[in-house]
């Protein structure tokens, strides 16, 4: 019985660590629940039950009618599908009996989020916003403005994130910078006839698409509380972006997105 209890404690820790990895890096609640349950069963548990909220995870393992419950606080680590994929691979390997609980613990300890170089992120964000502007009849001059403004804005966002600014403040300042730069460029004689779609395209990097998709997915799959929490956070980020845009338009007297 003592050996079973020790094993159950170890597996419970691994299951909740698995769930925490997934929730912290942007996985939807249904996937968190599914993978943590699959891992527990693969390591010998009869059943794994979990309750997921925006701020914490409560997980219970059951084996031979003995229950063990653990709770962990959730801290957002940013969206990173590389971590989610690594956890999925570990769970699949455990299901195929290629890993035991010690191997799973060892692999969890070596999981590190993949981070692209900052300059590459800035470049790709600028190109994507510039391409959006061009595809929406903004012209090459509008695409250039969108590229320049969004690249600078992304750099500012990275600096603010590195300095641990609150996400709402980060989004507001970034939107202000992007709108100011693109709006002032559009006011110069060289770009006076350029479409103002460039201003809209320059703030596309702030659209919280992933949180909104996860929020809808959670609510459709029965995780109403988590879905509403994610929806509220995405809405606050959108509101902060709008405040930054409107402040820049009003402060510099810029024309709108007409």
C-alpha positions as CSV (number, residue, x, y, z in Angstrom):
1,X,0.0,0.0,0.0
2,X,2.8,2.4,0.8
3,X,4.4,1.8,-2.6
4,X,1.0,2.4,-4.3
5,X,0.6,5.7,-2.4
6,X,4.1,6.9,-3.3
7,X,3.5,6.1,-7.0
8,X,0.1,7.9,-6.9
9,X,1.6,11.0,-5.4
10,X,4.3,11.0,-8.1
11,X,1.8,10.5,-10.9
12,X,-0.5,13.2,-9.5
13,X,2.4,15.7,-9.5
14,X,3.2,14.8,-13.1
15,X,-0.5,15.1,-14.2
16,X,-1.0,18.5,-12.7
17,X,2.4,19.6,-14.1
18,X,1.3,18.5,-17.5
19,X,-2.0,20.4,-17.1
20,X,-0.1,23.5,-15.9
21,X,2.3,23.5,-18.8
22,X,-0.6,23.4,-21.3
23,X,-2.7,26.0,-19.6
24,X,0.1,28.4,-19.0
25,X,1.2,28.4,-22.7
26,X,-2.2,28.9,-24.4
27,X,-3.8,25.4,-24.8
28,X,-7.6,25.3,-24.7
29,X,-9.2,23.8,-21.5
30,X,-10.5,20.6,-23.2
31,X,-7.0,19.8,-24.4
32,X,-5.6,20.4,-20.9
33,X,-8.2,18.1,-19.3
34,X,-7.8,15.4,-22.0
35,X,-4.0,15.2,-21.9
36,X,-3.6,15.3,-18.1
37,X,-6.2,12.4,-17.9
38,X,-4.5,10.4,-20.6
39,X,-1.1,10.8,-18.9
40,X,-2.5,9.6,-15.6
41,X,-4.1,6.5,-17.1
42,X,-1.0,5.8,-19.1
43,X,1.0,5.8,-15.8
44,X,-1.4,3.4,-14.0
45,X,-4.2,5.5,-12.5
46,X,-7.8,4.3,-12.8
47,X,-9.1,7.8,-13.3
48,X,-8.0,11.5,-13.4
49,X,-10.5,14.3,-12.7
50,X,-9.7,17.9,-13.0
51,X,-11.3,21.3,-12.5
52,X,-9.8,24.1,-14.6
53,X,-10.2,27.9,-14.0
54,X,-8.3,30.9,-15.3
55,X,-6.2,31.2,-12.1
56,X,-5.8,27.6,-10.9
57,X,-6.0,23.9,-11.6
58,X,-7.4,21.3,-9.2
59,X,-6.6,17.7,-10.1
60,X,-7.5,14.4,-8.5
61,X,-6.2,10.9,-9.3
62,X,-8.0,7.8,-8.3
63,X,-6.5,4.3,-8.0
64,X,-8.0,1.4,-6.1
65,X,-10.7,3.7,-4.7
66,X,-7.9,6.0,-3.2
67,X,-8.2,9.6,-4.1
68,X,-5.3,12.2,-4.1
69,X,-5.9,15.8,-4.9
70,X,-3.5,18.6,-5.8
71,X,-3.9,22.3,-6.6
72,X,-1.6,24.6,-8.5
73,X,-1.9,28.3,-9.3
74,X,-1.8,29.3,-12.9
75,X,0.5,32.0,-14.1
76,X,0.3,33.1,-17.8
77,X,3.6,32.4,-19.6
78,X,2.5,33.6,-23.0
79,X,1.3,31.6,-26.0
80,X,3.8,29.0,-27.1
81,X,2.7,26.0,-29.1
82,X,6.2,24.5,-29.0
83,X,5.6,23.7,-25.3
84,X,2.1,22.3,-26.0
85,X,3.5,20.1,-28.8
86,X,6.3,18.8,-26.5
87,X,3.8,17.9,-23.8
88,X,1.7,16.1,-26.4
89,X,4.6,14.0,-27.5
90,X,5.5,13.0,-24.0
91,X,1.9,11.9,-23.3
92,X,1.8,9.8,-26.5
93,X,5.1,8.2,-25.6
94,X,3.8,7.3,-22.1
95,X,0.7,5.8,-23.6
96,X,2.8,3.6,-25.8
97,X,4.8,2.5,-22.7
98,X,8.0,4.1,-24.0
99,X,8.2,6.2,-20.9
100,X,7.6,5.6,-17.2
101,X,6.9,8.1,-14.5
102,X,10.6,8.8,-13.9
103,X,11.2,9.4,-17.7
104,X,8.2,11.7,-17.9
105,X,9.5,13.7,-14.9
106,X,12.9,14.0,-16.5
107,X,11.5,15.1,-19.8
108,X,9.2,17.7,-18.2
109,X,12.2,19.1,-16.4
110,X,13.9,19.7,-19.8
111,X,10.9,21.5,-21.5
112,X,12.0,25.0,-22.5
113,X,9.8,27.4,-24.6
114,X,11.1,28.0,-28.1
115,X,11.8,31.7,-28.5
116,X,12.5,33.2,-31.9
117,X,15.1,36.0,-32.2
118,X,13.6,39.4,-31.5
119,X,14.7,40.9,-34.8
120,X,13.0,38.0,-36.7
121,X,9.7,38.6,-34.9
122,X,9.9,42.3,-35.6
123,X,10.6,41.7,-39.3
124,X,7.9,39.1,-39.8
125,X,5.2,41.1,-38.0
126,X,6.1,44.1,-40.1
127,X,5.9,42.1,-43.3
128,X,2.6,40.6,-42.3
129,X,1.0,44.0,-41.6
130,X,2.4,45.4,-44.8
131,X,1.1,42.5,-46.8
132,X,-2.4,42.9,-45.2
133,X,-2.3,46.6,-46.2
134,X,-1.3,45.8,-49.8
135,X,-4.0,43.0,-50.1
136,X,-6.7,45.6,-49.0
137,X,-5.8,48.0,-51.8
138,X,-3.5,50.1,-49.6
139,X,-0.8,50.3,-52.4
140,X,2.9,49.8,-52.0
141,X,3.3,53.2,-50.3
142,X,0.7,52.2,-47.7
143,X,2.3,48.8,-47.3
144,X,5.7,50.5,-46.6
145,X,4.0,52.7,-43.9
146,X,2.3,49.7,-42.3
147,X,5.6,47.8,-42.4
148,X,7.5,50.6,-40.8
149,X,4.9,51.5,-38.1
150,X,4.2,47.9,-37.1
151,X,7.8,47.0,-36.9
152,X,8.6,49.9,-34.6
153,X,5.4,49.1,-32.6
154,X,6.5,45.4,-32.2
155,X,9.9,46.5,-31.0
156,X,8.2,48.7,-28.4
157,X,5.9,45.9,-27.4
158,X,8.9,43.6,-26.9
159,X,10.7,46.2,-24.7
160,X,7.7,46.7,-22.6
161,X,7.1,43.0,-22.2
162,X,10.7,42.5,-21.2
163,X,10.3,45.2,-18.5
164,X,7.2,43.4,-17.2
165,X,4.6,46.1,-18.0
166,X,1.0,45.2,-17.5
167,X,-0.5,43.7,-20.7
168,X,-3.2,46.4,-20.9
169,X,-0.6,49.2,-20.6
170,X,1.6,47.4,-23.0
171,X,-1.1,47.2,-25.7
172,X,-2.2,50.8,-25.1
173,X,1.3,52.2,-25.6
174,X,2.0,50.0,-28.5
175,X,-1.2,51.0,-30.3
176,X,-0.4,54.7,-29.6
177,X,3.1,54.3,-31.1
178,X,1.8,52.4,-34.2
179,X,-1.0,54.9,-34.9
180,X,1.2,57.9,-34.2
181,X,4.0,56.8,-36.6
182,X,1.7,55.7,-39.4
183,X,-0.6,58.8,-39.0
184,X,2.2,61.3,-39.0
185,X,3.7,59.6,-42.1
186,X,0.4,59.8,-43.9
187,X,0.3,63.5,-43.0
188,X,3.5,64.3,-44.9
189,X,3.2,65.5,-48.5
190,X,4.9,62.4,-49.9
191,X,2.1,60.1,-48.6
192,X,-0.8,62.5,-48.5
193,X,-2.7,60.5,-51.1
194,X,-2.0,57.1,-49.5
195,X,-4.9,55.1,-48.2
196,X,-5.5,55.3,-44.5
197,X,-5.8,51.5,-44.4
198,X,-2.2,51.7,-43.5
199,X,-3.1,53.0,-40.1
200,X,-5.5,50.2,-39.5
201,X,-2.9,47.6,-40.7
202,X,-0.2,48.9,-38.4
203,X,-2.1,47.8,-35.3
204,X,-3.0,44.3,-36.5
205,X,-0.2,42.9,-34.3
206,X,-2.4,43.7,-31.3
207,X,-5.4,41.7,-32.3
208,X,-5.9,39.0,-29.5
209,X,-6.9,36.3,-32.0
210,X,-5.6,33.3,-30.1
211,X,-7.3,34.2,-26.7
212,X,-10.6,34.9,-28.5
213,X,-10.5,31.5,-30.4
214,X,-9.7,29.7,-27.2
215,X,-12.4,31.5,-25.3
216,X,-15.1,30.5,-27.9
217,X,-13.7,26.9,-28.0
218,X,-13.9,26.7,-24.2
219,X,-17.4,27.9,-24.0
220,X,-18.6,25.6,-26.8
221,X,-17.0,22.6,-25.0
222,X,-18.5,23.3,-21.6
223,X,-15.7,25.2,-19.9
224,X,-17.9,28.3,-19.5
225,X,-16.0,29.9,-16.6
226,X,-12.6,29.6,-18.2
227,X,-14.0,30.7,-21.6
228,X,-15.6,33.8,-20.1
229,X,-12.4,34.7,-18.3
230,X,-10.4,34.4,-21.5
231,X,-13.0,36.4,-23.3
232,X,-12.9,39.2,-20.7
233,X,-9.1,39.3,-20.9
234,X,-9.1,39.5,-24.7
235,X,-11.8,42.3,-24.5
236,X,-9.7,44.3,-22.1
237,X,-6.7,44.0,-24.4
238,X,-8.9,45.2,-27.3
239,X,-10.2,48.1,-25.2
240,X,-6.6,49.1,-24.3
241,X,-5.7,49.0,-28.0
242,X,-8.6,51.2,-28.9
243,X,-7.7,53.7,-26.2
244,X,-4.2,53.9,-27.6
245,X,-5.4,54.4,-31.1
246,X,-8.0,57.1,-30.2
247,X,-5.5,58.9,-28.0
248,X,-3.0,59.2,-30.9
249,X,-5.7,60.3,-33.3
250,X,-7.0,63.0,-30.9
251,X,-3.5,64.2,-29.8
252,X,-2.1,64.7,-33.2
253,X,-5.3,65.6,-35.0
254,X,-5.0,62.7,-37.5
255,X,-7.6,61.6,-39.9
256,X,-9.4,58.4,-39.1
257,X,-9.5,55.0,-40.9
258,X,-12.1,56.1,-43.5
